[in-house]
Amino acid sequence: MFLFISFFFNLFHPLLSVSFTNIREAKGSLYVAVYNSEADFMKEEKVCFKKIFPVTTTGSINLEIPDVKPGIYAVSCFHDLNKNGKLDTNILGIPSEPYGFSNNARPKFRAPKWTEAKFEVKASGSHIAIRLEKW
């Protein structure tokens, strides 16, 4: 019965499940941003979902985002190790804290493009995994 109710609920309220992997330090906060259009991608004020949560374990952390409409999305994230509220970079602008994008898009010397990070959330929901890495 529970399985039926859970399945029925997900038909009308899709869930996006995201696993963040390769977390090496149990400190700081994980900043997660979900975008739903190419025009808004990587614009902080244009996120359709944002979550900041403490990192208290190493390895993997799972995040479930309820009520995500079926469509095309992209996710960006970073592990704010020193809790200063931003992704720290070196003198060349290269990130010095772990970060990641959907599809594990990691081009060198630039941020990924929408086409590299986009994925589809289906009516039944979707699961993605993002590996956090330093540059």
GULUM-704249 format. One record per residue (C-alpha): residue in three letters; x, y, z. Coordinates in steps of 0.02 Angstrom, whole numbers, plus 32768, in hexadecimal, padded with zeros to 4 digits. Layout:
N
AlaXYZ
...
//
This chain:
135
Met800080008000
Phe808C807B8030
Leu80E580597F8B
Phe8046807F7F2A
Ile802A81227F89
Ser80DF81557F72
Phe80D8812F7EB7
Phe8031818A7EA3
Phe807382247F01
Asn810F822C7E93
Leu80A4822C7DF6
Phe806282D77E26
His80F483177E8D
Pro819782E47E39
Leu823182DC7EA4
Leu82E1830C7E72
Ser835E82A97ED7
Val841382E47ED4
Ser84A882867F1C
Phe854282EF7F3E
Thr85DC82807F43
Asn8695828F7F6A
Ile867982FE8002
Arg872282FB8057
Glu870A836C80ED
Ala867D8369816D
Lys867484258185
Gly862B84C08136
Ser858E84C880CC
Leu855484858025
Tyr850485077FB4
Val848F84C07F2F
Ala8438851F7EA3
Val83BC84D87E24
Tyr839985347D82
Asn830C85157D05
Ser834485787C6D
Glu83DF859C7C08
Ala83C386587C18
Asp83C4864C7CD7
Phe845285CD7CE9
Met84D886057D65
Lys847A86A47D94
Glu8465869E7E51
Glu83CA870A7E51
Lys837586987DD1
Val837C85EF7E2A
Cys82DA858D7E32
Phe831685317ECF
Lys83A185587F49
Lys83D984F87FE3
Ile84678512805D
Phe8487848980DB
Pro851384598153
Val858F83D28124
Thr85A2835E81B8
Thr85E482C28163
Thr8660828C80DD
Gly863882218046
Ser858A82438004
Ile84F682B2802F
Asn8449829E7FE3
Leu83CE832A7FC4
Glu831983117F91
Ile82C183A17F3B
Pro820483867F38
Asp818383C97EBE
Val81FA83E37E2C
Lys819683F57D8C
Pro81CC83867CFC
Gly824583E47C8C
Ile82FA840F7C6C
Tyr836884477CFD
Ala841E84617D2E
Val846E845D7DDB
Ser850784B67E1D
Cys855284A27ECA
Phe85E984C87F33
His862C84947FDD
Asp864B85338042
Leu86D284ED80B3
Asn86F3858E8114
Lys863C85C58122
Asn8658866F80D3
Gly85C0865E8061
Lys861D865B7FBB
Leu868485EC7F4A
Asp8737861E7F6E
Thr87AD86317EDB
Asn8867864C7EC5
Ile88B886E47E76
Leu888E86A17DC7
Gly87D686897DF3
Ile87E685CB7DFC
Pro8779857E7E86
Ser87D985477F20
Glu874684EE7F71
Pro86EF84507F30
Tyr8663846D7EB3
Gly85F9840E7E36
Phe857384147DB1
Ser84EE839E7D72
Asn853183207CF4
Asn85D7833A7D4E
Ala85FE83C07CCD
Arg86AF83FD7CF3
Pro86FD845E7C64
Lys87A584AB7C8D
Phe87BC85687C8D
Arg870185907C85
Ala865A856A7CD3
Pro85F284E57C7B
Lys857085157BFC
Trp84B884EF7C12
Thr84C4846A7B8B
Glu854B840F7BEF
Ala84EF84127C95
Lys843783FF7C65
Phe83D283637C8B
Glu831C832F7C85
Val82A883187D18
Lys8221829F7CE4
Ala816E82977D22
Ser81A182057D92
Gly823482697DDA
Ser82EF825A7DBF
His839182357E19
Ile843A82817DF1
Ala84E582787E42
Ile856383067E4B
Arg861982E77E78
Leu8667837A7ED3
Glu871A839F7EA2
Lys879A84277EB5
Trp87E2846C7E13
//
